[in-house]
């Protein structure tokens, strides 16, 4: 969808998910777009960039990374209005006017607390919004309803793209049968009895009790 639009693309993800960030960074770069991140994301990248195993770009040196600063006071942007750790990245600063005027060349990392920035950014109608997080757990998810209201107001096209790290029920059963354990201790589940179908000895775990594996 990024390659097929000339409108702005906004994405939201879990803020500490650097694997997902890397994916969107590569998507932006492969489509001749720059990725716009918050100072918090830039700060985290700056702390992790020396870990070669993570293969993350340097926010201070990478020309494909821009850093969005919201206005903290009316008038001009003043360095003194920002925390010391934020000032480190101000040479890469872009604001709402830049985003509005360069939409087709940008992919913006937008978290829930930044939705009010859309008022100043004024994105074009039919721009793309990629929700790369888990779907709401219920119809009463207030945060999801608020997000939907913002997207509807600005006529943004919603896309749910998320790969969960959890296996489904059948995959878990298949894994247990493959491992062939002597005992099963179901922890992260609301239905431990479902493991009975594997045919292995099942421990009904109780909070506060100690269990020895051997």
C-alpha positions in Angstrom: 0.0 0.0 0.0 3.0 2.3 0.6 4.2 1.9 -3.0 0.7 2.5 -4.4 -0.1 5.9 -2.8 1.2 9.4 -3.2 -0.4 10.5 0.1 1.2 10.5 3.6 1.5 7.1 5.4 1.1 7.0 9.1 2.0 4.0 11.2 1.5 3.1 14.9 3.3 0.3 16.7 4.5 -0.7 20.1 7.0 2.0 21.0 9.8 -0.4 22.1 9.4 -2.8 19.2 12.6 -2.1 17.3 12.1 -5.0 15.0 8.8 -3.5 13.8 10.5 -0.1 13.6 13.3 -1.6 11.4 10.6 -3.0 9.1 8.9 0.3 8.6 12.3 2.0 8.2 13.1 -0.3 5.3 9.6 0.1 3.8 10.1 3.9 3.8 13.6 3.7 2.3 12.5 1.2 -0.4 9.8 3.6 -1.4 11.9 6.7 -1.5 10.3 8.1 1.6 11.8 9.4 4.8 10.6 8.1 8.1 9.6 10.6 10.8 9.9 9.6 14.4 9.4 11.2 17.8 12.3 12.4 20.0 11.6 9.5 22.3 12.1 7.0 19.5 15.2 8.8 18.3 16.6 8.7 21.9 16.0 4.9 22.1 17.6 4.4 18.7 20.6 6.4 19.8 21.1 4.2 22.8 20.8 1.0 20.9 22.6 1.8 17.6 25.9 0.5 18.9 24.5 -3.0 19.3 25.4 -4.5 15.9 23.1 -7.5 16.5 20.1 -5.1 16.3 21.1 -3.6 13.0 19.4 -0.2 13.7 20.1 3.1 11.9 21.7 6.0 13.7 19.1 8.8 14.1 21.8 11.5 14.1 23.6 10.4 10.9 20.9 8.7 8.8 19.5 11.0 6.2 16.3 8.9 5.9 15.3 9.7 9.5 13.6 12.9 10.5 12.5 13.8 14.0 9.1 15.4 14.7 8.9 18.1 17.3 5.5 19.3 18.6 5.1 22.9 19.6 5.4 23.3 23.3 4.5 27.0 23.3 2.9 29.3 20.8 5.2 31.0 18.3 8.6 29.9 17.1 10.3 26.7 18.2 12.8 27.5 20.9 15.5 25.0 22.1 15.0 26.1 25.7 11.4 24.8 25.6 12.6 21.2 25.3 14.3 18.8 27.7 18.1 18.5 27.5 17.8 15.0 26.0 15.5 16.3 23.3 17.9 19.0 22.2 20.4 16.4 21.0 18.3 15.8 17.9 17.0 19.2 17.0 19.3 19.5 13.9 17.0 16.8 12.4 13.8 18.6 13.5 10.7 18.8 11.4 7.4 20.3 12.4 3.8 20.1 11.4 4.2 22.5 8.5 7.0 20.3 7.0 4.8 17.2 7.3 1.9 18.9 5.7 3.9 20.2 2.8 5.9 17.0 2.1 3.3 14.3 2.7 4.0 12.1 -0.3 7.6 11.7 0.6 7.1 10.7 4.3 6.1 7.8 6.5 5.4 9.0 10.0 5.6 7.0 13.1 2.6 8.2 15.1 1.7 6.9 18.5 -1.6 7.3 20.3 -0.5 10.4 22.3 0.4 12.2 19.1 -3.0 12.1 17.4 -3.7 15.7 18.4 -0.8 16.6 16.1 -3.0 15.8 13.2 -4.9 19.0 13.8 -1.7 21.0 12.9 -0.5 18.5 10.3 -3.8 18.6 8.4 -3.2 15.4 6.4 -4.7 15.0 3.0 -7.9 12.9 2.9 -7.4 9.3 1.9 -3.9 9.1 3.3 -3.0 5.7 4.7 -2.8 4.6 8.4 -1.2 1.3 9.3 -2.1 -0.1 12.7 0.7 -2.5 13.5 -0.5 -3.5 17.0 -2.8 -6.1 18.4 -6.5 -5.7 17.6 -8.7 -4.4 20.5 -9.6 -7.1 23.1 -13.3 -6.0 23.1 -15.8 -3.6 21.6 -15.5 -1.5 24.7 -11.8 -0.6 24.0 -11.9 3.1 24.6 -8.5 3.8 23.1 -9.5 2.1 19.9 -12.7 4.1 19.6 -10.8 7.3 20.1 -8.3 6.3 17.4 -11.1 5.4 15.0 -12.8 8.8 15.6 -9.6 10.6 14.7 -9.1 8.6 11.6 -12.7 9.1 10.5 -12.5 12.9 11.1 -9.4 13.1 8.8 -10.7 10.6 6.3 -7.7 8.3 6.7 -7.7 4.8 5.3 -7.2 2.2 8.1 -5.1 -1.0 7.6 -4.7 -3.6 10.4 -1.3 -5.2 9.9 0.1 -7.1 12.8 1.8 -10.5 13.3 1.3 -11.8 16.8 4.1 -13.6 18.6 1.6 -16.1 20.0 0.8 -19.5 18.5 -2.8 -20.5 18.0 -4.4 -23.4 19.9 -3.6 -26.1 17.4 0.0 -25.0 17.0 0.5 -25.2 20.8 -1.1 -28.7 20.9 1.2 -29.8 18.0 4.2 -28.4 19.8 3.4 -30.3 23.1 3.0 -33.5 21.1 6.3 -33.0 19.4 8.2 -32.2 22.6 6.5 -35.1 24.5 6.9 -33.7 28.0 6.5 -35.8 31.2 4.3 -33.0 32.7 2.6 -29.9 31.5 2.3 -26.7 33.6 -0.1 -24.3 31.9 0.6 -20.7 33.0 -0.3 -18.1 30.4 -3.9 -19.3 29.7 -7.4 -18.9 30.9 -8.3 -22.5 29.9 -5.6 -24.9 31.2 -8.0 -27.8 30.8 -7.6 -27.5 27.0 -4.2 -29.1 27.4 -5.8 -32.4 28.5 -6.4 -33.3 24.8 -2.6 -33.7 24.4 -2.7 -36.8 26.5 0.1 -35.8 28.8 0.0 -35.4 32.6 -1.5 -32.0 33.4 -0.7 -29.9 36.5 -3.4 -27.5 37.6 -1.2 -24.7 38.7 -2.2 -22.6 41.7 -0.9 -19.1 42.5 1.6 -19.1 45.4 2.4 -22.8 45.3 5.9 -24.2 44.5 6.4 -26.8 41.8 9.6 -28.8 41.2 10.3 -30.0 37.7 12.4 -32.9 38.9 
